[in-house]
Amino acid sequence: MKKVLFTFLVLVFLVPTLYAQRIIVNQNFENTGFGPDSLPPNWVKFSEDPVSGPGKEWAVRDSGTHYIGTNSLLVAQAHNSVRALTIPWSAGDPVANDWVFTDTFTVMAGDTLAFWMLLGSPEGFQPYLDTMQVWISLAQAPGAEISKLATIKSNDSAGVPLSTNVWTKHTFVLSSFAGQTICVAFRYYMNTSADGFWCNIDDVFIGNRSYVGINQIGTNLPKNYSLGQNYPNPFNPTTKIKFDLPRNSQVRLEVYNNLGQLVKVLHDGYTKAGYYETQFDGSGLSSGMYYYRLSTPEYVETKKMILVK
């Protein structure tokens, strides 16, 4: 067993990653500049309404930051970390029309856009509707957009409880734009004289892998790092993997084949302390031995699993 594991580790570092995934944007906003109303490098924003200025535009903010001109209880929120891309309803009066554009990139077949978003009034607040538009644009400026991917709406008081306004993952396939150089635009467009509350965006991914989520189990905190044995094992075609984080950390969970080639990245990002579980789907893989590895700055562990078809 030691010999097999040693051979695997050597292959991981020496064999080219034939299944390496194309990552264009993998932004959790934790390392974005800390100046007033900052954005990631090469991202730009435009305010198309008369209201602008610090505290009233798209910006990366710490969770808990209060907005200018709003209720003192309305503060920025992040998803799995400390910071997020946010905007308040006070961005415009009587209409908010604010854009933020990612850096430009050339699309390849198989690329997807995925992000987490929180918008709309939470429980305990007066119910206000929020909408956020997702666009594909040929340039980083309003008027250059070529396709609207979606208008995402929050829930209001019309028979839908506000408790459903929670962090939600949104995913869009970009293959129809293959070969084009584009950017993604987020547009907060609201009649704030009647509606509007906020919009928070986090964990933005653009690339060629399926965005695989992890689920936190309970609210207790473990004392030590741990990577559990997958279950079931052997499996066909899916299996579950659990891991424990005693403190907030940058975390990467990967799957390799027995040649040391990367097969799948199950999770890659800043993650809060807790007990977690994710699912690995081997539908497109052949039977055999696979290895999964959990990596943090303080802890690395690898285990094996067997796919039998």
Order of alpha helices (4+ residues) and beta strands (2+ residues): alpha-beta-beta-beta-beta-beta-beta-beta-beta-beta-beta-beta-beta-beta-beta-beta-beta-beta-beta-beta-beta
